[in-house]
């Protein structure tokens, strides 16, 4: 076998490999379509968000929430769920529904206990984010924000995990 034959075989192999990869990539892109799958998943996720909002039933009575100015949540170690830490009315409750009073400021704080990627976001009922923390994956790291309660607030959730980690927000008007 001459040196040119070897070069030709290598060149042919490279071309075949590149062509196969391009064909596979084109096939994957064609199967996914122009965002069709993503739109279906978005519609499904929005339906689940709406279910959480509609089923919302805050823990306790309004009196239990009168002196609250901090909402503290923790991501559980064993599965992707929020666990309430503060106020006392939501302590140890999984994905607790919240009751807030209009025009009052609340500090929302969460702590990552499992080291996976999470964030905390507040959405309105049109699925628009009103406030959120950065995503983080450092175990035992905390993040938060301050937000004034308004009738727009509908749900809090981890945008990575959706309704697995979500609770409704009910806002009482004064």
C-alpha positions in Angstrom: 0.0 0.0 0.0 1.4 3.3 -1.0 1.4 6.5 1.1 -1.2 8.1 -1.2 -3.5 5.1 -0.7 -3.3 5.6 3.1 -3.9 9.3 2.8 -7.0 8.6 0.6 -8.4 6.2 3.1 -8.0 8.6 6.0 -9.5 11.4 4.0 -12.4 9.2 3.0 -13.0 8.2 6.6 -12.9 11.8 7.8 -15.4 12.8 5.1 -17.7 9.9 5.9 -17.5 10.7 9.6 -18.2 14.4 9.0 -21.1 13.5 6.6 -22.6 11.1 9.1 -22.5 13.6 11.9 -24.0 16.3 9.7 -26.8 13.9 8.6 -27.5 12.9 12.2 -27.6 16.6 13.3 -29.9 17.5 10.5 -32.2 14.6 11.4 -32.4 15.6 15.0 -33.1 19.2 14.1 -35.8 18.1 11.7 -37.5 15.9 14.3 -37.6 18.7 16.8 -39.1 21.1 14.3 -39.2 24.8 14.7 -39.9 24.9 18.4 -43.1 22.8 18.2 -42.0 20.5 21.0 -41.0 23.4 23.1 -44.3 25.1 22.6 -46.1 21.9 23.7 -44.0 21.6 26.8 -44.6 25.3 27.6 -48.4 24.8 27.2 -48.2 21.8 29.5 -46.1 23.7 32.1 -48.5 26.7 32.0 -51.5 24.4 32.6 -49.7 22.9 35.7 -48.9 26.4 36.9 -52.6 27.4 36.5 -53.6 24.3 38.5 -51.3 25.2 41.4 -52.7 28.8 41.4 -56.4 27.6 41.3 -55.8 25.0 44.0 -54.1 27.5 46.3 -55.2 27.4 49.9 -52.9 29.2 52.3 -51.9 27.6 55.5 -53.5 29.0 58.6 -55.8 32.0 59.0 -55.1 35.7 58.1 -54.2 36.4 61.7 -51.3 33.9 61.5 -49.9 36.1 58.7 -50.4 39.6 60.1 -46.9 40.1 61.6 -45.0 38.2 58.8 -42.4 40.1 56.9 -40.1 37.2 55.9 -40.9 34.0 54.0 -38.1 31.4 54.3 -38.0 28.3 52.2 -35.5 25.4 52.0 -34.9 22.9 49.1 -35.2 19.4 50.6 -32.3 17.0 50.5 -34.2 14.0 49.2 -36.5 15.3 46.5 -37.1 18.6 44.7 -39.7 20.3 47.0 -39.8 23.5 49.0 -40.1 23.1 52.7 -41.4 26.1 54.7 -39.2 27.4 57.5 -40.6 30.8 58.4 -43.2 32.0 59.4 -44.3 29.3 61.9 -47.6 28.7 60.0 -45.6 27.1 57.1 -42.8 25.4 59.2 -42.1 22.0 57.7 -45.0 22.3 55.2 -44.1 21.0 51.7 -44.7 23.6 48.9 -46.8 25.8 51.3 -49.3 28.2 49.9 -48.7 31.7 51.1 -51.0 34.5 52.3 -49.6 38.1 52.0 -51.1 41.5 52.5 -51.2 44.0 49.7 -48.8 46.9 49.8 -46.5 45.3 52.4 -42.9 44.4 51.7 -41.8 40.8 52.2 -38.3 39.4 52.2 -38.2 36.0 50.4 -35.2 33.9 51.3 -34.4 30.3 50.3 -31.6 27.9 51.0 -30.2 25.2 48.7 -29.8 21.9 50.7 -29.3 19.5 47.9 -26.6 21.1 45.7 -28.8 20.9 42.5 -29.6 24.0 40.4 -32.5 26.0 41.7 -33.8 29.5 41.9 -36.9 31.2 43.5 -39.2 33.2 41.3 -42.5 34.9 41.8 -44.9 34.9 38.8 -48.2 36.6 38.0 -51.1 34.6 36.7 -50.0 35.4 33.1 -46.8 33.4 33.8 -44.6 36.5 33.8 -41.8 36.7 36.3 -42.1 39.6 38.8 -39.0 38.8 40.8 -36.4 36.0 41.0 -33.1 35.0 42.4 -30.2 33.8 40.3 -30.0 30.1 39.8 -27.4 28.4 42.1 -26.2 24.9 42.9 -24.0 25.4 45.9 -25.1 23.4 48.9 -26.2 25.5 51.9 -26.1 28.7 49.9 -28.9 31.2 50.4 -30.4 33.9 48.2 -33.4 36.2 48.3 -35.1 39.4 47.4 -37.6 41.9 48.8 -40.9 42.4 47.0 -44.0 44.5 47.7 -47.1 42.4 47.7 -49.7 43.3 45.0 -52.7 41.6 43.5 -50.5 40.5 40.6 -48.6 37.9 42.7 -49.9 34.4 41.9 -47.3 31.7 42.4 -43.7 31.1 43.6 -41.7 28.4 42.0 -38.3 27.1 41.1 -38.1 27.9 37.3 -35.9 24.8 36.9 -38.4 22.4 38.4 -41.7 24.1 37.8 -44.7 22.8 39.7 -42.7 20.2 41.5 -41.4 23.1 43.5 -44.3 25.6 43.6 -46.9 27.1 45.8 -49.8 29.6 45.3 -49.8 33.1 46.7 -53.0 34.7 47.9 -52.8 38.5 48.4 -55.3 40.1 50.8 -56.3 43.7 50.1 -56.5 46.1 53.0 
